[in-house]
Amino acid sequence: MAIRAFVLVLLFCSSLIPSFALYEDQVGLMDWHQQYIGKVKDAVFHTQKAGRKRVIVSTEENVVASLDLRHGQIFWRHVLGSNDAIDGIGIALGKFVITLSSGGVILRAWNLPDGQMVWETSLQGSGMSKSVLLIPKVGGDNLIFGLGKGCLYAVSAIDGEILWKRDMTAESLEIQQVIQAVDGDVLHVSGIIGSTQFGTYKVDAKNGELLEHNTADVPGGFSGEVIPVSRNTLVALDFTRTTLISIQSPDREIILEHTPISDFVGDSSGIAVILPTKLTGIFALKIETSVLFVRLTSEGKLEVAGKIKQPTVISDMLALSEGQQAVGIVQHEDGKIHFSVKLVHDWDNSLLKERIVMDHQRGLIDKVFINNYIRTDRSHGFRALIVMEDHSLILVQQGEIVWCREDGLASVIDVTTSELPVEKDGVSVAKVEHSLFEWLKGHLLKIKGTLMLASAEDLVAIQDLRLKSSEKSKLIRDHNGFRKLLIVLTRAGKLFALHTGDGRIVWSLLLASLRKTEACERPTGLNLYQWQVPHHHAMDENPSVLIVGKCSSSSDSLGVISFVDTYTGKELNSLNLLHSVAQVIQLPFTDSTEQRLHLIIDTDKRGHLYPRTPEAREIIQRELSNLYWYSVDTESSVIRGHVFKSNCISEATNEYCFTSRDLWSVVFPSESEKIIATVTRKVNEVVHTQAKVIADQDVMYKYISKNLLFVATAAPKVSGEIGSVMPEEAWLVVYIIDTVTGRILHRMTHHGSQGPVHAVFSENWVVYHYFNLRAHRYEMSVIEIYDQSRADNKDVLKLVLGKHNLTSPISSYSRPEVVTKSQSYFFSHSVKAMAVTLTAKGITSKHLLIGTIGDQRYLDPRRSLNPSQAEKEEGVIPLTDSLPIIPQSYVTHALKVEGLRGIVTIPAKLESTTLVFAHGVDLFFTRIAPSRTYDSLTEDFSYALLLITIVALVAAIFVTWILSEKKELRDKWSCL
């Protein structure tokens, strides 16, 4: 009986089949998801007594969102398209959020409590003008006024119906401002006619009828925008920026008054700029290092109301009560924020003065929005929503930071990884005592939590202890390579280190080299590279990264580089380069300190070596003749191949500069082809085997070369949106080019197709995504390249005798004998980013990540309608006209990565596992096993069942041994 029971247990265990599904309680174990909104550019507070207090914001990432004023959490948000920038935002009727976007073309209304879209209206125009959204605070007609494309509209706030339209392009008016009269019946529209005339129009707000039109000549014209000071007065700078022009239109004429700026500041050589603030009766004038507040007197004259030093940020006007208007002023000095609120009519006194300590890694203040509330003593209190230089969002109230959002992470431009420190042996007595104290303290807190005696602070401490004790959030390396640091660079020039375990920020650094200075007026970050990755010196050296940027957006601007320690987040060094940055080549060489060698190519095609050490120069001199590189000129549709030849020769010979010469060029005809996409293999990709066993046990050899480049060109006419041309005028041509010789290995044309093209290149295959105009559907195509010169290696006898050529070197200069296989499929989704899984040894099968799903098997070009039995055994799926979407294969399961811009795959030490990081407006991280976890036990493995099986096995062995001994004893007695 014991043996039978044991056999039944074994049969039960062998029948257990692992599941592909992701259970609800597994979400968050191996992945994390963070939601952001981006840099805020406009904000509207909604703090009515009834309902939740919130602030409605629009951001540079084209996001409109509602945030909780108490905690900063997102109530709701909507991420608009990449070409749908938000121009204005406001609240109408106390229940609708109104947004104007796409250059004044699309007007939408969103339900304030839950964010559901109520209506959408398209405002079509043919001219060019500013985009202005005006939501009246007076009048009972429920009208919204929108300005865009040279047309002025009145739209019903209830259903979005267009009530009237006034086309201002006929008057050749470049509209600067739209202001509503006090009674709400008239709109004052003002702007520039030509370059030397100023015009004002009065439009009936109820029917759009033009009531009055006045013009005035302005000799020399204006410089910058025209800013309203009151309903009848605007100010601007003349073309020399030395005189203020006040424009008054009280009746049927326009009165221009010129006031020299020297009347305010005396003799000054600084350039004057009117700050674009929304104030009434006063405006801000920036001169050199000071900001002047200029007030409009009752007589229509301009006078200085106050003067403060920079850096200063001014909020829009806030109406407190009847006739009282306040403005917030924020200054950053000595690591502190000085926040003050002043009344416009009483500038000498301040309603509020506060000082808040601010982290210097957030930089200077970019914008501020203020809101008031009534205190218990019936006085006015103020809160400020502050946008910092690093794009973070902070709410300040009563001299304290209420909450802070790291919304700079919504604009990640590059990602790399860093290993965590190695766990060192040996622990000091002090650490042991500290650990013992923390252990006792933790157990005491847990006991209080179990007995429900813990306070709110104790609960927070308990949660922190749980996070610290969690294996996935430790700050040391693990043997599987799951715990790493994600080093991300944002558009604001800030560097973040994110822990892959839970996504928390380990450290952050606002790079000094990417901040505005006299040498760099508009610095921008470009790329992030691994600079030093210690292996032999992992115990005593920290890894570091290289950040490459430019001083401006122009191609010939000077470059800047920075070196940052990935463990501490400290900037080790930074350099302002004396040359431009066109391309960065990461070389496969390291010096004795394990620093990776880099060549920075300037616009003159010269290579500059970093690090600048004699050892690095010696290494590069040995390998100089073997260094090939290519450049892509998308403007002229030319690809060129280059090789380095010698040191640069100038007035002083630069030992770390190398000139290059052109080897080859591929010129695409500009009248028929324009380069729209290029992609190559990843440098760190590992290929396990060159052979691929197919049906009938046949072998094909992959053509594997790191010098292959995939190029996609399209007809110049199809550079616009999808559907802008007829299918007969559109075509897409793809090439595979060897970048050492310039030889075209494969060319294919897709007639009636257009971009955008997204592609990924891995091993010997490339997958690309495009749009088919004839079928009105997206398509995906796959190309595989095989090496025919290795076909004779299938002979086993040659393999035994060593006469095969598998170990012979491959040269790009020998004409390759290649054969390609290709196939195309319909795909039901548009694509924003593509990536392929990477593993440590390249043994695990590749999966294609297209934001939602991917498996290379689906893209096998050898798929056919009726696969043979051998192909079925190999796993080739029957051919279908489209690629199926399997819901269980979504990497992000039920979550969405809004505004997806890139997918990064990182190999773990465990061969079966790939780490995946997706970034856009949101961040998402997970780890996946394309071929399942064949080299490890899953996290949901039943150790209890295994223990029961082992115990049952031992018990069965012991019982059977006893029974066997008894049987043997009985047999012996029976023989007697």
Steps between C-alpha positions, in 0.01 A plus 500: 500500500782741580658437162167562324451824693848613405436428131174698511685800651760485221230480233323802653824705502583404141156612383552859617536730196638854543258774394571788261242726661580786737284487811371818659710455814817466285473853364774713655725212604729524198388830351423858593313780328533875565273770359613857429369803314811692388604862541199717587453806279156616618286439809151588620391447862158368595453537875126528550362410842304207357703218353867420492756776474697456181718674247459450125830507309622478142854390427766502231439127451149588369332376818195650666458376855316558825719482812399467863609813687546308824737228382590577138347177372341478155121499507487460124706588196493482121809474281429666167686423179860599439382767253214620719671760720276673753478877443258599775307358793218624723186408694153588368168492685682361804477144363683483166874510432554672164814440293609663173768306311668436163570866433145610580331231289346259756281615788398240759295488817576246774283418797669651806439219755597194291670636186256351248491695174168680461544643149762581238485772235730562205579866428623518142693800372744584224713776648776525756457651845547440868278246670289661772232349725269750671244379754290799611439560868208732425184456296247219510520372142733208584738595220861399445720698263781333311760649269700288258618500139397866464135440592302602808226264618219506752410151622228382735649364823209256539520299176796646305287643221667780299272803531696738279833535322696813409786457250766762578735403215320736261621794707862368487507523877752300702295476819689554824226525761126438550344679799140505614337826601372555854137441407591192296324618181809607305828330414807719446726338242840659442802413294759601245425575136803446287802612699439871567129525579295419806131423476211457741163345431183495704292187444150435631531207739146377424504479121861566390412821316787744446407818685808720467845497337792734570863502387809702583848517346794389712826609333753217523249254638508299822745262663341202669139457605238759587393461865166625636512713815132588516196451280585811297880513531777281365877538518784386277865572432614680187733329256808638683376371842584837654150651511169384642199563279164522676203449271172644621167475317240672718261598220529492122869580481827343604738705714867403505730626774876439506685478829878446495613221730776731620228693686466196729858373542719780375780410262496124449663287233285192569241364261145557621240223486134514601419186697185318374294526819121524523466804727259792505615857557865395524762313297853369552802629311827305512823700465842343561483338848187680622126482449302826502129508573351781295156628594241675286371809680148633478627770264630235262867555591760233581686504828725256690315326783786282624830336416638160595807299408509188289448208484132582546181330385165679499160336513188604314257738665270358769170671578441503877183704532326791335772738388787305663754320285813321617812364335751244624875559477747218551876546531770236535794595716750306715317169454172651626181611332377846598126508434306825536153619399432866421190700420512669161361832633721489814839385381697621801333252739499119484209279597734207551872432539636147531833322465517134403813283495538342157717216376772655282475203262169638377662807348334838463130583488340491155131587564267568789120493536329630814165439663336644811283356776327641806656421836307447820567864599339611168835619361642399165738204479692408189637187339748493213544236231863523390659351189874452544787492252513117512125492404393388848173634640479626859211631709597747773265609778563666838874502443523124446519268202169309502592258220738462212466315169804389293335572167834544328494120462226544238765625254771230505726531194756225564550199729789281606557261789748454781572209727443541873788468750630158594410382851828515693604241758569601858273708721613727780378464859330838479302381198401182682382701802313739272342210309399337831341825616317539167388136522355550851341829394346338193353211701356743753334698223361182343354393835335842538362469148364152566328616822365806311683734737720665236465868426510651151876562535551140613310370196725703270807363681367144466449549126854638465640198686312264271640676195854493640476132590361408158747309286414688181570846648846436648785723384740213432540263208310174481630182340227506230576857389144625554599792726660783304498878475321659207690821418263731310567842348207741469438790267559741790863380524444305820634153570300248705600160637194274530508167684366219282344331804234758580575802277600730785746783439834407655659834411451789259737760360430820308806511276693824528642451151148501351384819674486839337831691522678770305686233303182296435184701444259210429670176604328176413577140590555253218609155610607287794782244484667258738841650575658270757368153586738339753520121492845422636487805731134467600584509871695826496376689190158648432342488153436830323309631200578753228245766410541678166319823420512812286490871578210561261282323246710603200715228343828691531458604865770403748456186709507434872574173679459392860611197705278380787557230763200265483525391866515844662347720230791746517628678193864394473596741224355708221655652189395771258626364170672709236331309221149407395326166553351325197540135601638293788671166433534268798809289432539137617826585682570581864814623674662359816246685719217341297392832350328453164659688209273739308546695178292816467457597135460870422330659198834501311513117532792510740514255788593616852614233744378478860645431755799712409773284646824366346377145551177567312696669218730196474200264476332706231820532296527120482139459386462816289517326164220260602252767610223557246196719551215643297293818495144557383401832344120498495477845339686398184413126530862385495673230709879511514758262638819627661829377641747682725837575344723723718523763774348843449747763379448854623704777659571263789482129424221333697599147597142405582342624176482285185399591147301270277451438131200383301498138383165474327167672465147395414306787344125458481323698226348800675208519257382148583643391837548666838657326801241465778649229727828322571573228755789266580573220743564571865866494596442284810290233325632145545437233232511148638527305177530573130315186396122475476342156476190503282259240365633159384790549742663733248736776615516864389777734610414852612688786337612678815686827471505803726565718195152468349272802473129497424384806303143597408430765237167638382371719221547868596127565446400266785687689769169630637223325690360162399254539214637833377584344159355236270641144513639539145721786623635313801770237533733374766845355424708311757869418478750293696846654456845388616646807671863397438479469121172676420379187319120466478416145608123523461247741350122476498222739397154525660276677251210702638658520847634777719650568840552561780729197510596334827758223478711271716813309389613187685739219404428436130145637481327836488134578565344830391157655526334737250162593350348348184287760323345251260373272777438788743676299771830488681747235391803330650771338291789276596826434315742223592852474353685169469861426407522265201881474518459273804254265328766230448542464877203265512729209410571308824822353357641847432404601850687197645807558280506872583454611139202721574531879489304594811813629672634692201481877541229700327611805303267771378728548198435148371177494304250320725289218366174585671140403449204688651154389598222754557132510581239768576198495730215732583516646850202660670691747721712806447847487651692760698803294605645157436761291678625143520576301813865452594644227719846442647609214270252535214363148551141597583270560203444862401172680556403817320357774723260733319353668801248217547602161361777327313632162399747445220316182399212712375744686272676194357532565124478124435136483609270349234131422463556125535819433697649154469510255787868576555426876514218437748740303718743790477227736621430698182149650525268485194494822298220750563446842343533680834686457826272394788501683831496262795368682811708282735818622330470863605817578692330789683188282571217748582726809519579760234822691440362831378703694246735206441832614351742216556545140617830387651587133556778399739638146536503354850763255624232231487497391135124450479410851619499843335436827681270740314471874562248711307494878528275777380272717709486191723773261609459122505744226599466125503697184436391240250610148406448449123560123527370472857728471800663174395811569709333588831198430712210740471405724791169316541670160516346290778787425734251350743392243240865423425569448872194277533618295201848456648357403841261258334786351300718453811204355692418263214861384482509443878165313498595285202834420668321386818250296299781347299690403818187340647429312179857374487477388864171314433653330199793378710267365772282329242801318360578347841 
